């Protein structure tokens, strides 16, 4: 029997007592409208979403999906909690922070199923986090990035107190190019790292999960907790459509990139193609037996304990309340 992760209220809402593989009909008689707010400006991380739109996967699932781009990356979960959007893309740490502050939200699937956040430096002498001692490191001013910095330096045998951290906002790449900082922590290996490599700047990259930070899902799809039960069939069709689109993206990456670029012609085609190619493995679980979107509750719990131990959360989070896998293809009731 599969481990059920939905809270008891969802069981009651669905009115189903037994578990097993779920087979939903292809779609409802009418079209249902869903608004999805992205986490940031459109980029390679969203290629599968744009492929689902362009290839008609959402429409075939009986869904009319509207994408919205946030004016501020810190707002998607706030707007979701306030009922201003039906779904939102966010980050696992942001989800846990929002829940710790009382937001009734739940992650229903992982879009990018491993960390992308990295330490990046253009200094040829940089080799590992301990080399950051006596240097200035730029971050986006996010508290858990400060904790990443301390964890990685300490994990590498260095002294975090000897590292100077400065908030450069989202100007991570300019801060390095201008030599304002020795390195940054907050850029993605699949985006800023590739962007710098394409500029022939030879970036040195250390992924945080390879330097002492527990692994986590970088990007997740978030819904309001009280709507997961009543909207289970709709959300399941949404996730199934995304799963099919990501399979198409894996089989035909150029097609997915074209969908992204057609919808966002201002993007750099070469950068997006390179970023999608690098990111493809991260769109799928490491265990091929698990469905697209899979979230490992044990890893969520371990990452939550790390956040709590570093004073980022007021209380120890409950992984089985923060995320559910039951709506994924082949899972659940």
N, C-alpha and C positions, 0 to 999 in steps of 0.2 A: 504494500500500500504506500502510495506517495505521501510524503510529509506535507500536511496542509498548513499553509502559512496565513490564510485569511483569518481574521478575528471572528469570534463567535457571531457577531452581529451580521457578518456577511453570509454565514451559513443560514441564519434565520431569514435574511433578506432573499436569498435564492430559493429557500424552501426545499433544499435538497439534503438528504441525509447521508448519501453514500458518495465515495470518491471513485475516480476512474478517469479514463481519457475522455475529454470533452469533444464532441463533434457538433459545431454550430451550423445552421444552414448558411448558404452562401451569402445571404443578405436579406434585409427586410423588404417588404413591398415598396416602401417609400425611401427617399433619401434622407439620411440624418446628417445634420450639420455639426461639425466640431471645429473649434478654434484651437490651434496649437501655437503657443508662444515659444520661440527659440530662446536659447540661453545667451546668444551673442549675435553678431552679424553673420549672415549666411556664409558658410565655408565648407571645406571638405568633410567635416564631421557630420554635416547634414545631407550629404550626397544621396544617401538611401531614402531620405524623406522626399527629396525633390524627384527622385526616380519613381517613387510610389505615386506622386502626383502626375508626372508626365506620362507614365506607362498605364495609368488608369487603374492601378491596384486599389486605391481608396474607393473609386467610383464603383468598381466591381464588388466591393465589400458593402455597398449601400451607403457610402459615406461621402459627404462633401466637406473636405478638410481645408480650412483657411489658415495659412501661416502668418504669424505676426512676429515682427522683429522688435526687441525691447530697445527703448531709448537709453536705458541704463541696465547693464548686466545684473545688477543687484535686485531688480524689480520683478522678474518672472514669478517667483514663488509668492511674493506679496500680492500680485495681481490675481494669481490663481486662488489663493486663500480668500480674496475679496470677491470672488465670483466673476472676475473680469475676463477670464479665459477658461476654456474647458480643460485644457491640459497644458503642461509646461515642460520644457527641457531644462534640467538643472544639473547640479553636481551632487554626488553622494554626501560630501561634507556639508554642503549648503542645506541639503534635505535634513540632515541630523541636527544642524543648528536651528533650522526653522521649527522642527518638532520640539526641540528643547525649550523654545520660546513660546510653545503653546499652539503652533499651527497644526491643524488637523489634516495633514497631508500624508500620502503614501506613494512610494515608488512602485510602479507596476511593470517595469522592465528596464533593462540596461541598454542604452544606445551604444555607448563605448565601454567595453567591459573590462578595461584595465586602466591604470593611471597613465595620463599623458604629461602631467606636470614634471618639470625637469629643472635641474641646475644647468645653466648654459654659460659658457665663458668663451671669449675670443682670445684670451691670453694663452699662448702656446705652452706656458709653464704649468697651467692648470691640469691636474690629472684626477684628483679625487676631492671630496668635500673638506678634508683636513687642510688642503691647500688654500682654503678660504681664510684661514687665520691671518690677521693683520691686513685684511683687505675689506673693501666696501662691496656689499651685495645688495642689489636692488630687488625689491619685491613690489607687488601691487598693493601692499598695505593690508592684506587679508590676514587675520590672526592665525589661521591654521598654516599659512605659508611660513610665518615666523616659527611655528612649531616644527614644520618640516625642516627648516634651516638648522635649528638646534639639534633635531634628531639625527640628521644626516652627518653633521660635523662630529657629533659625539660618537655616532656609530663607527665613524672612520678613525676614531682615536684622537680627534682634535678637541680644542677647547672653544665652545660656542661663545664664551664671553670675549674672545679675542676677535670676533667677527663683527663688523659694523654693518647694520642693516639700515637701508634708507628706502622710503616709499617713493617709487617712481611712477605710480599709477599703472596705466596700461602702456606706458612708453618704454617697455622693456628692451626692445631692439634698439631704438634711438639712444637709450642710456648706455648700451654697450658700444655702439658705433662711435659715440662721442667720447668714449672712455671715461664717462662720469662714474661708472662702476666697473669693478673687476669681473663681476659675474652677475647673473640674475637668477632668481628662483620664482617661477610662476609661468614661464613660457612653456609651450608644448613641444615635445620632441618631434611631433608630426606636423608642426606648422612653423613656429618661429625657428626651430632648428633647421628645417628644410629651407625656409626663406633665406637664412644666413648662408647655408651651404650653396644655394643658387647664386648668391652674391660673391661666391668664392672667398668667404671669410673664415672657412675652416673651423666651425664651432666645435668646442669640446662639450659633450652632453652627458650628464649623469641623471638617469631616471630615478625619481625619489623612491620608488618601490624597490629599486635595486640597491638602495643605500640606507635601509633601516626603517622606512615608513611602511606600515602594513598596506597591503594591496587593497584597492577599492575600485568601484565603478566610476570612471571619470564623469560620464554623462548618463543621466537617467531620465526616464519619462515619468512625470509626477501627476497624480490626480488628487482630487479632494477625497478624503477618507470616507465621508458619508455618502459618496456617490458610487463607490466601487461596486457595492452590492447591486443597487438598482440598475446601474448602467453596465453590468458585467458583460452582457452579450455584445453591446456596442464596443466596449473597450477591447474585448477579445477579437472582434473583427478588425479593429484598428491595428492591433498588434500583429495579427496574422498577415494583414496587408503589408505592414512594414517588414515582416520576416521575408515575405516573397520578394519584395523590392530589394532587400539587401542580398538575397541570393542572386538576383539578376545583376546587382552591382558587382558581386564577386565574380560572376561568370563573364560579365561584359562591362568592365569598369569604365571604358570610354563612353559608353551609353549613359551611365550614371553621371559622369562629369559633364556631359553635354546638357543634361537636364538641369544641373546646377547652374551652369554658365548661361544657358538660355534665359533662366529666370533672373539671373544676376549678372548682366553683361559687364559690369564694372570690375569683376574679379579677374585676377591674373590667371589665364588659362594654364600656363605652364606650372605655376605654383599649385593650383588646385589638382591637376593631374598627378603631380608628384606626391602631394599630400594624401590623396585618396589611395594611391598605390601603397604608400607606407602604412596607412591606417587600416586597410582591409582586414588583417588578422584580428585587430582589436574590436571589430564589429561583431565578432562571433566568440562564443565561449571556448576556452582552451580544450574542454572535454567535448568532443564532437557528438557525444551521446545526449548532451543537453541542448534544448532548443535555443533559437535566437532570442536574445533578451534575457537570458538566464541570469539570476542574481543568487550568489552563494550566501545563505544566511550566516554560516560560520564566519565567513570573511567580513560580512557586515558587522557581526558582533565583535570581532577582533579589532576592526577599525574603530568602532564605537568606543571600545575600552581604551584604545590609544587616545582618542579625543578627550575622553573623560580624565584620563591620567595626566593630560597636559593642560587641564583646567579650561578646556574649550567648551565643555558642557557642564551644566549644573547637576545633572543626574545621569546615571548610567543608562544609555538607551537600550530599548528592547528591539532587537533586530526583527523579530516576527511581527512587530507592530509598524515598523518603518517601511517594510517592503513586502511584496507578495509576488509569487511566481505562478499562481494558479490561473491567471488569465493568458498565459503564454501558450503557443501552439502545442497541443498534446498534453497539457497539464490541467490539473484542477478537478473540478467536480463534473 
